[in-house]
Amino acid sequence: MRITDVEAIYVRLPEVKNQCDSGQDALIVKVHTDEGITGIGEVDSAPLAVQGMILGPYSHTTSSGLRHLLIGEDPFETERLWDKMYRENIYAGRFGVGIHAMSGIDIALWDIKGKKLGMPIWKLLGGGFHKHVRCYASVLFGNTPDETYKTAKHFAGEGFTAVKFGWGPMGKDAATDVALVASAREGLGDKIDLMVDAGLVWDARTAIQRARSFSQYEIYWLEEPLAPDDYEGYRRLTAATEIRIAAGEEESSRQTYRRLIEEGQIDVVQVDLTRCGGFTEAMKIAALAADHGRVVANHGFTTYINVAAALHWLNSIPNALIAEFVTQENTNLREFITREKIRAKDGYLEVPQAPGLGIELDEQAMAKFRL
């Protein structure tokens, strides 16, 4: 089997709101083979930058469009192809967009392998830890505490055992921050776990103050309160609070994950397979976390391709904690991209059992959003 083509397809809602919601557009990757098997993947990044990284031409030995590097290759050789893409685009691809682009391709390559062998990806990865994975409903804070309360009340009746609120007006001032968390807890009640995603808004001293203020509301974790590279700040924060500190969705390199774990001392390592290098690299990041006694969770606020990939990965590692499941209701691109619509039941997601990712594109519906 040989790779014959790689596509990078940009899809976007007609109206993109000014909010931290990466589910409003997406970069879909398709890898074609000479046996008629096509693998699919996704990238959560700056879509047109990733598209250029994939479809751009060869420039020289350490700067090349990724499609150029893959034509004619064997899609089963995922480890070698990961290394080839990294090394032959090392000028632009060591971090960020370059690794993001590789992520979508790597997911698609594993999808091809699973389809060819008639096996789900988690089985190819040696997994099988779960039949179902506990998930949390992931939603943005309301613009006001009252809006947040109403949203929390809604999800408290949807069967979830955990809900995460994030971004929005968080970081405006101390009173607003505490009021948002208080209203979320009031709406959820005492039996549902509450996660808070601060959205990179504070310095270490402020984050310590907020963690102390939030502790009365028994939050499950405090996510990304600091700038991604503030490893010293994360170390100070984790030492100052008993609340779990979660971070990692901004990362695209195993090296920076190592720094977050060893220098920042974070508790929950969050990995987005559509940003970190796909399955090939995510397995190594999970092993790195396990070696340091850390649990991992996925990040995913985009389409069901991302969700499916995360479920395969979480089912393949022993230190999986919980799955993120986006439930933001005022943007719904995810409902049009794939034939399968993943749904939570009683706070759990079923692990896919079909070959490959176990999810396929809805080409007709997707065409309406393609740019």
C-alpha positions in Angstrom: 0.0 0.0 0.0 1.3 3.5 -0.9 0.1 7.0 -0.1 -1.2 8.7 -3.3 -2.4 12.1 -2.0 -2.9 14.2 1.1 -5.8 16.7 1.4 -6.1 19.6 3.9 -9.7 20.8 3.9 -10.8 24.0 5.7 -14.4 24.1 7.0 -16.0 27.0 8.8 -19.4 28.1 10.2 -20.9 31.1 8.3 -20.6 33.2 11.4 -17.7 32.9 13.8 -18.3 34.4 17.2 -15.7 36.4 19.1 -15.3 33.8 21.8 -12.8 31.1 22.8 -14.5 28.3 20.9 -12.4 26.3 18.5 -15.5 24.4 17.4 -16.4 27.1 14.9 -14.0 25.9 12.2 -11.8 23.0 11.6 -9.0 21.7 9.4 -9.8 18.2 8.2 -7.0 15.9 6.8 -7.6 13.1 4.3 -4.8 10.7 3.3 -5.5 8.6 0.2 -3.9 5.3 -0.8 -3.6 3.2 -3.9 -5.8 0.6 -2.4 -8.7 3.0 -2.1 -8.5 3.3 1.7 -8.7 6.8 2.9 -7.7 7.9 6.4 -9.1 11.0 8.1 -7.7 13.2 10.8 -8.2 16.7 12.2 -6.1 19.6 13.4 -7.1 22.2 16.0 -4.9 25.1 15.2 -4.8 28.1 12.8 -6.5 26.3 9.9 -5.0 28.1 6.9 -1.5 28.1 8.4 -1.8 24.3 8.8 -3.1 24.0 5.3 -0.1 25.8 4.0 2.2 23.6 6.1 0.7 20.4 4.6 0.2 21.5 1.0 3.2 23.8 0.6 6.0 22.9 -1.8 9.4 21.5 -1.2 11.9 24.3 -0.4 15.0 22.5 0.8 16.2 19.5 2.8 14.9 20.9 6.2 11.8 22.8 5.0 9.1 21.1 3.0 5.4 20.8 2.7 4.3 17.6 4.4 2.3 16.3 1.5 5.4 16.3 -0.7 7.2 14.1 1.9 4.5 11.5 2.0 3.5 10.7 -1.6 4.6 7.2 -2.4 5.3 6.2 1.2 3.9 3.2 3.1 1.2 4.5 5.5 1.9 1.6 8.0 5.3 3.0 8.8 3.9 5.7 11.2 7.0 6.0 13.4 9.3 6.5 10.5 7.0 8.9 8.7 6.6 10.9 11.9 10.4 11.2 12.1 10.6 12.1 8.4 8.0 14.9 8.7 9.7 16.3 11.7 13.3 16.2 10.4 12.6 17.3 6.9 10.6 20.3 8.1 12.6 21.0 11.2 13.1 24.7 10.4 9.4 25.4 10.7 8.0 22.3 12.3 9.7 21.8 15.7 6.8 23.4 17.6 3.4 24.8 17.0 1.9 24.8 13.6 4.4 22.3 12.2 3.6 19.6 14.8 -0.1 20.5 14.6 -0.1 19.7 10.9 1.7 16.4 11.6 -1.0 15.5 14.1 -3.8 15.4 11.6 -1.7 13.3 9.2 -0.6 10.9 11.9 -4.2 10.4 13.0 -5.2 9.7 9.4 -2.3 7.2 9.0 -3.5 5.2 12.0 -7.0 5.3 10.6 -5.7 3.7 7.5 -3.9 1.0 9.4 -7.1 0.2 11.4 -9.3 0.1 8.3 -6.8 -2.2 6.4 -6.5 -4.6 9.3 -10.2 -4.4 10.3 -9.3 -3.3 13.9 -10.0 -0.3 16.0 -7.0 1.9 16.6 -7.0 1.2 20.4 -6.4 -2.4 19.7 -3.5 -1.6 17.4 -2.0 0.5 20.2 -2.3 -2.4 22.6 -5.1 -0.9 24.6 -8.3 -2.3 26.0 -8.5 -0.8 29.4 -12.1 0.4 29.2 -15.4 -0.2 27.5 -16.6 3.2 28.5 -14.7 6.3 29.5 -16.0 8.8 32.1 -16.4 12.2 30.5 -17.1 15.8 31.6 -19.3 18.3 29.8 -17.1 21.1 28.6 -18.8 24.5 28.2 -17.8 28.2 28.4 -18.8 30.4 31.4 -21.8 32.5 30.8 -21.4 36.2 30.4 -22.8 36.7 34.0 -23.0 34.5 37.1 -26.7 34.2 36.5 -26.1 32.8 32.9 -23.5 30.4 34.4 -26.0 29.2 37.0 -28.6 28.5 34.4 -26.1 26.6 32.2 -25.0 24.6 35.2 -28.6 23.8 36.2 -29.2 22.5 32.6 -26.2 20.2 32.6 -26.9 18.9 36.1 -30.0 17.3 34.5 -28.2 15.8 31.5 -26.6 12.9 33.4 -23.0 14.1 33.6 -21.0 13.4 36.7 -18.6 16.3 35.9 -18.8 19.7 34.2 -16.1 22.1 33.2 -16.7 25.9 32.8 -14.0 28.0 31.1 -12.9 31.3 29.8 -15.6 33.9 29.2 -15.4 36.8 31.7 -13.0 34.9 34.0 -10.1 37.1 35.0 -12.0 40.4 35.0 -11.7 40.9 38.8 -11.7 38.9 42.0 -15.4 39.4 42.7 -16.4 38.2 39.2 -14.1 35.2 39.3 -15.5 34.0 42.6 -19.1 34.7 41.6 -18.8 32.7 38.4 -17.4 29.6 40.3 -20.0 30.0 43.1 -22.9 30.2 40.6 -21.5 27.1 38.7 -21.4 25.1 41.9 -24.8 26.3 43.0 -26.3 25.2 39.6 -24.6 21.8 39.6 -25.3 20.9 43.2 -22.9 19.1 45.5 -22.7 15.7 43.8 -21.2 16.7 40.4 -17.5 17.4 39.9 -16.8 21.0 38.9 -13.7 21.9 36.8 -12.6 25.5 36.3 -10.7 26.5 33.2 -9.3 30.0 33.9 -8.0 30.6 30.4 -4.4 31.9 31.0 -5.6 35.0 32.8 -3.4 35.4 36.0 0.1 35.6 37.3 1.2 33.0 39.9 0.3 35.2 42.9 -3.2 35.9 41.7 -3.7 32.2 40.8 -2.8 31.2 44.3 -5.3 33.7 45.7 -8.0 32.4 43.4 -7.3 28.8 44.2 -7.7 29.6 47.9 -11.0 31.4 47.2 -12.3 28.6 45.0 -11.4 25.8 47.5 -14.7 26.3 49.4 -16.5 25.2 46.2 -14.6 21.9 46.0 -13.5 22.2 42.4 -12.1 19.1 40.8 -9.3 20.9 39.1 -8.1 24.4 38.1 -7.0 24.4 34.5 -4.5 26.7 32.8 -4.6 29.7 35.1 -1.1 30.8 33.9 0.7 31.5 30.7 1.9 28.1 29.2 5.6 28.9 29.6 5.4 30.0 33.3 6.9 26.8 34.7 8.1 28.5 37.9 4.6 30.0 38.4 3.0 26.5 38.0 5.5 25.1 40.5 4.6 27.8 43.0 0.9 27.3 42.4 0.9 23.5 42.8 2.9 23.8 46.0 0.4 26.3 47.4 -2.9 24.5 46.9 -4.4 21.1 47.3 -6.6 21.6 44.2 -5.4 19.6 41.2 -3.7 21.8 38.6 -4.3 20.8 35.0 -2.5 22.1 31.9 -1.1 21.0 28.5 -3.5 21.8 25.8 -1.3 24.6 24.4 1.6 22.2 24.0 2.8 20.6 20.8 6.1 19.2 22.0 7.1 16.3 24.3 9.9 18.6 25.5 7.5 21.2 26.8 5.3 18.6 28.4 8.4 17.4 30.2 9.0 20.9 31.5 5.3 21.3 32.6 5.6 18.0 34.5 9.1 18.2 36.0 9.4 22.0 36.5 5.8 23.0 36.7 4.7 20.0 38.8 1.2 20.0 37.3 -1.1 17.2 38.4 -3.2 16.5 35.3 -1.5 16.4 31.9 -3.9 17.5 29.1 -3.2 16.3 25.6 -4.9 17.2 22.4 -4.2 14.6 19.8 -4.9 17.1 17.0 -2.0 19.3 18.3 0.6 17.2 19.9 1.7 15.0 17.0 -1.2 12.5 16.8 -1.3 9.0 18.3 2.4 8.4 17.7 3.5 11.2 20.0 0.5 11.1 22.4 1.5 7.6 23.5 5.0 8.8 24.4 3.6 11.8 26.3 1.3 9.5 28.3 4.3 7.3 29.1 6.2 10.3 30.2 3.4 11.4 32.5 3.1 7.9 33.9 6.8 7.7 34.6 6.3 10.8 36.8 3.1 9.5 38.5 0.8 11.8 36.6 -2.7 11.2 35.2 -3.7 12.4 31.7 -6.9 13.7 30.1 -7.6 14.7 26.6 -8.3 18.2 25.3 -10.9 18.5 22.5 -13.3 21.3 21.7 -13.7 20.6 18.0 -15.3 17.8 16.0 -16.1 14.2 16.7 -12.9 13.1 14.9 -11.0 14.6 17.8 -13.3 12.9 20.3 -13.0 9.5 18.6 -9.2 9.8 18.5 -9.1 10.7 22.2 -11.2 7.7 23.1 -8.9 5.3 21.3 -5.9 6.9 23.0 -7.5 7.0 26.5 -8.4 3.3 26.1 -4.8 2.5 25.3 -3.0 3.9 28.4 -3.2 3.0 32.1 -3.1 6.5 33.5 -6.2 8.0 31.8 -8.3 10.1 34.1 -11.3 11.4 32.2 -12.4 12.6 28.7 -13.3 16.1 27.7 -16.6 16.2 25.8 -17.6 19.6 24.3 -21.2 20.6 24.9 -21.1 24.2 23.9 -24.6 24.7 22.3 -24.4 28.0 20.4 -21.9 26.6 17.9 -22.5 23.2 16.2 -20.1 22.6 13.3 -19.3 19.2 14.9 -22.8 18.0 14.1 -22.3 18.3 10.3 -18.7 17.0 9.7 -19.1 13.3 10.4 -21.8 10.7 9.9 -21.5 9.5 13.4 -22.6 11.8 16.3 -21.0 10.8 19.5 -23.2 11.1 22.6 -22.6 10.8 26.3 -24.8 8.4 28.3 -24.9 8.8 32.1 -21.6 10.7 32.0 -19.7 8.1 29.9 -18.6 7.7 26.3 -18.4 4.4 24.6 -15.1 3.4 23.2 -15.3 3.0 19.4 -15.2 -0.6 18.2 -15.3 -0.2 14.4 -12.0 -0.4 12.3 -9.7 2.6 12.4 -11.2 5.6 14.1 -14.7 4.2 13.7 -15.9 7.5 12.3 -16.4 8.7 8.8 -16.9 12.1 7.1 -20.3 13.2 5.9 -19.0 14.6 2.6 -22.3 16.0 1.5 -22.9 17.9 4.7 -19.3 19.0 5.0 -19.3 20.5 1.5 -21.7 23.2 2.7 -19.0 24.5 5.1 -15.9 24.0 3.0 -13.8 27.0 2.0 
